[in-house]
Amino acid sequence: MNQFLEIIQQSYNAVFLWAEFAFSPVQGAADLLAAADSKELRQNTAKIWIVSITLSIILILPVLHIFDIGWQNVDFLLSYVTILLIMHIFAVYTIHFGLWTFNLKSNIVETSAIYTIMFVYLPLVSLASLPNTYRIYFAIREIKHEGLAMADAIPRYLAIMESFENQQFLYYLGEINTALIVCGMLFAMVAFNETICAWYGHPRHRTYLVVSPSIFIAITLAGLVGIPILLLVLYSYIK
């Protein structure tokens, strides 16, 4: 019983830490970096990341349920989380090595903590992406039901996505949410850059010139590699 209560208390503390960080990300990053040692910094950063991923999964579960994927598909959820984490960890290391390459100080543990500014809003991104998530999953299910080869699957996917333009509410909701996500990412990127400058004492112009392309490279490679792998995993589970 005491162990159960301890788990509840730790979960509550993690959610509270996430919420506190989300409401004030720049101050939240400063509070994280004020940790007594690297171990505490890693633990607090991990708590925020775990809460972010858990909330994201909870938010997309209704859409997954439509396509007969739920908590019972633990292997799918683990694959989803693993791919998501690899993509973001890759982004952190891309930024870290970008700074290091141009003789700008970077500690991977501290940079990871600051990157939480970009990661903490993952649940909001998942929520805003629900209309587009549904459209993508619907298209994949139709392609699977039709048993199309890869050469035919891509044109069919594009045709299905285009057909959603006739469902104006869902289409425009998805477009508006995409615009909001892009704006939010830009604001988060600025906050991330400013925090990097303040913490490491780097010149602002050099930091932006290094960090922004690093994030762009990471997002591009994630789009070319991570997302197709995620879609293939989804294809194997969707019904």
C-alpha positions as CSV (number, residue, x, y, z in Angstrom):
1,M,0.0,0.0,0.0
2,N,2.8,2.4,0.9
3,Q,4.5,1.6,-2.4
4,F,1.3,2.3,-4.3
5,L,0.9,5.7,-2.5
6,E,4.6,6.5,-3.2
7,I,4.0,5.9,-7.0
8,I,0.9,8.1,-6.9
9,Q,2.9,10.8,-5.2
10,Q,5.7,10.6,-7.6
11,S,3.3,10.7,-10.6
12,Y,1.6,13.7,-9.1
13,N,5.0,15.5,-8.6
14,A,5.9,14.7,-12.2
15,V,2.7,16.1,-13.6
16,F,3.0,19.2,-11.5
17,L,6.6,19.6,-12.7
18,W,5.4,19.3,-16.3
19,A,2.6,21.8,-15.8
20,E,4.8,24.3,-14.1
21,F,7.3,24.0,-16.9
22,A,4.6,24.3,-19.6
23,F,3.2,27.5,-18.1
24,S,6.6,29.2,-18.0
25,P,9.1,27.3,-20.2
26,V,12.0,29.8,-20.0
27,Q,11.7,30.0,-16.2
28,G,11.1,26.2,-16.1
29,A,14.4,25.6,-18.0
30,A,16.2,27.9,-15.5
31,D,14.8,26.0,-12.6
32,L,15.8,22.7,-14.1
33,L,19.4,24.0,-14.7
34,A,19.6,25.1,-11.1
35,A,19.6,21.4,-10.1
36,A,22.3,20.5,-7.6
37,D,24.0,17.9,-10.0
38,S,23.7,16.3,-13.4
39,K,21.8,13.3,-11.9
40,E,19.0,15.4,-10.5
41,L,18.9,17.4,-13.8
42,R,18.6,14.2,-15.8
43,Q,15.9,12.9,-13.5
44,N,13.8,16.1,-13.6
45,T,14.1,16.4,-17.4
46,A,13.1,12.7,-17.8
47,K,10.0,13.3,-15.7
48,I,8.8,16.1,-17.9
49,W,9.5,14.1,-21.1
50,I,7.7,11.0,-19.7
51,V,4.6,13.1,-18.8
52,S,4.6,14.8,-22.2
53,I,4.7,11.4,-24.0
54,T,2.1,9.9,-21.7
55,L,-0.3,12.8,-22.2
56,S,0.3,12.7,-26.0
57,I,-0.6,9.0,-26.2
58,I,-3.8,9.5,-24.0
59,L,-4.9,12.3,-26.4
60,I,-4.4,10.3,-29.6
61,L,-6.1,7.2,-28.1
62,P,-9.6,8.2,-29.3
63,V,-8.3,8.3,-32.9
64,L,-6.4,5.1,-32.5
65,H,-9.5,3.4,-31.1
66,I,-11.4,4.2,-34.3
67,F,-8.9,2.1,-36.1
68,D,-9.0,-0.7,-33.5
69,I,-5.7,0.2,-31.7
70,G,-5.8,0.7,-28.0
71,W,-4.0,0.0,-24.7
72,Q,-4.0,-3.7,-25.5
73,N,-1.6,-3.1,-28.4
74,V,1.3,-2.4,-26.0
75,D,3.9,-3.4,-28.6
76,F,2.5,-0.7,-31.0
77,L,2.5,2.0,-28.3
78,L,6.1,1.1,-27.3
79,S,7.1,1.3,-30.9
80,Y,5.4,4.6,-31.3
81,V,7.1,6.0,-28.1
82,T,10.5,4.6,-29.1
83,I,10.4,6.2,-32.6
84,L,9.2,9.5,-31.1
85,L,12.0,9.5,-28.5
86,I,14.7,8.6,-31.1
87,M,13.6,11.5,-33.3
88,H,13.8,14.0,-30.5
89,I,17.0,12.6,-29.0
90,F,18.5,12.9,-32.5
91,A,17.4,16.5,-32.6
92,V,19.1,17.2,-29.3
93,Y,22.4,15.6,-30.5
94,T,22.2,17.4,-33.8
95,I,22.0,20.8,-31.9
96,H,24.7,19.7,-29.5
97,F,27.2,18.7,-32.2
98,G,26.2,21.8,-34.2
99,L,27.2,24.0,-31.3
100,W,30.3,22.0,-30.7
101,T,31.4,22.1,-34.4
102,F,31.3,25.9,-34.4
103,N,33.2,26.2,-31.1
104,L,30.1,27.1,-29.0
105,K,29.9,25.5,-25.6
106,S,27.3,22.7,-25.1
107,N,26.8,20.1,-22.4
108,I,24.6,17.4,-23.6
109,V,22.7,17.0,-20.3
110,E,22.1,20.8,-20.0
111,T,21.2,21.2,-23.7
112,S,18.7,18.3,-23.3
113,A,17.2,20.1,-20.4
114,I,16.8,23.3,-22.4
115,Y,15.4,21.3,-25.3
116,T,12.5,20.5,-23.0
117,I,11.2,23.9,-24.1
118,M,10.6,22.3,-27.5
119,F,9.3,19.0,-26.1
120,V,7.0,20.0,-23.3
121,Y,4.2,21.0,-25.7
122,L,4.1,17.6,-27.4
123,P,0.6,16.9,-25.9
124,L,-0.7,20.2,-27.4
125,V,0.8,19.3,-30.7
126,S,-0.9,15.9,-30.6
127,L,-4.2,17.5,-29.7
128,A,-4.0,20.1,-32.5
129,S,-2.9,17.3,-34.9
130,L,-6.0,15.1,-34.3
131,P,-7.8,16.1,-37.5
132,N,-4.7,15.5,-39.6
133,T,-3.9,12.3,-37.7
134,Y,-7.4,10.9,-38.5
135,R,-7.0,11.8,-42.2
136,I,-3.6,10.0,-42.3
137,Y,-4.8,6.9,-40.5
138,F,-7.9,6.7,-42.6
139,A,-5.9,6.8,-45.8
140,I,-3.5,4.1,-44.5
141,R,-6.5,1.9,-43.6
142,E,-8.0,2.3,-47.0
143,I,-4.7,1.5,-48.7
144,K,-4.3,-1.6,-46.5
145,H,-7.9,-2.8,-47.2
146,E,-7.3,-2.4,-51.0
147,G,-4.0,-4.3,-50.8
148,L,-2.2,-1.9,-53.0
149,A,1.5,-2.2,-53.9
150,M,3.9,0.6,-53.0
151,A,3.8,2.1,-56.5
152,D,0.0,2.4,-56.4
153,A,-0.2,3.2,-52.7
154,I,1.4,6.7,-52.9
155,P,-1.0,8.0,-55.6
156,R,-3.9,6.5,-53.8
157,Y,-2.8,8.1,-50.5
158,L,-2.6,11.5,-52.2
159,A,-6.0,11.0,-53.8
160,I,-7.6,10.1,-50.4
161,M,-6.0,13.1,-48.7
162,E,-7.3,15.3,-51.5
163,S,-10.8,13.9,-51.1
164,F,-10.9,15.4,-47.6
165,E,-11.1,18.8,-49.1
166,N,-14.8,18.1,-49.8
167,Q,-15.3,17.7,-46.0
168,Q,-14.7,21.3,-45.4
169,F,-15.0,21.4,-41.6
170,L,-12.4,18.6,-41.1
171,Y,-10.1,19.9,-43.8
172,Y,-10.1,23.6,-42.7
173,L,-9.8,22.5,-39.0
174,G,-6.7,20.5,-39.9
175,E,-5.2,23.4,-41.9
176,I,-5.9,25.9,-39.1
177,N,-4.4,23.6,-36.5
178,T,-1.3,23.0,-38.7
179,A,-0.8,26.8,-38.9
180,L,-1.1,27.0,-35.1
181,I,1.4,24.2,-34.7
182,V,3.9,25.9,-37.0
183,C,3.5,29.3,-35.1
184,G,3.9,27.5,-31.8
185,M,7.1,25.7,-32.9
186,L,8.6,29.0,-34.1
187,F,7.9,30.6,-30.7
188,A,9.3,27.6,-28.9
189,M,12.4,27.7,-31.2
190,V,13.0,31.4,-30.3
191,A,12.6,30.6,-26.6
192,F,15.0,27.7,-26.9
193,N,17.6,29.9,-28.7
194,E,17.3,32.7,-26.2
195,T,17.7,30.2,-23.3
196,I,20.8,28.7,-25.0
197,C,22.3,32.2,-25.3
198,A,21.5,33.1,-21.7
199,W,22.8,29.9,-20.2
200,Y,26.0,29.4,-22.2
201,G,26.7,33.1,-22.8
202,H,26.8,32.7,-26.6
203,P,26.4,35.6,-29.0
204,R,22.8,35.7,-30.1
205,H,23.5,35.8,-33.9
206,R,25.9,32.9,-33.8
207,T,23.5,30.8,-31.7
208,Y,20.6,31.4,-34.1
209,L,22.8,30.7,-37.1
210,V,23.9,27.3,-35.7
211,V,20.8,26.1,-33.8
212,S,18.1,27.0,-36.3
213,P,19.7,25.0,-39.2
214,S,20.4,22.1,-36.8
215,I,16.8,21.9,-35.9
216,F,15.8,22.2,-39.6
217,I,18.2,19.3,-40.4
218,A,16.8,17.2,-37.6
219,I,13.2,17.8,-38.6
220,T,14.0,17.0,-42.2
221,L,15.7,13.7,-41.4
222,A,12.9,12.8,-39.0
223,G,10.4,13.5,-41.9
224,L,12.5,11.4,-44.3
225,V,13.2,8.5,-42.0
226,G,11.3,8.6,-38.7
227,I,7.8,9.3,-40.0
228,P,7.9,6.7,-42.8
229,I,9.0,4.1,-40.2
230,L,6.2,5.2,-37.9
231,L,3.7,4.9,-40.8
232,L,5.0,1.4,-41.7
233,V,4.5,0.3,-38.0
234,L,1.0,1.8,-38.1
235,Y,0.2,0.0,-41.4
236,S,1.1,-3.3,-39.7
237,Y,-1.3,-2.8,-36.8
238,I,-4.2,-0.8,-38.4
239,K,-7.4,-2.8,-39.2
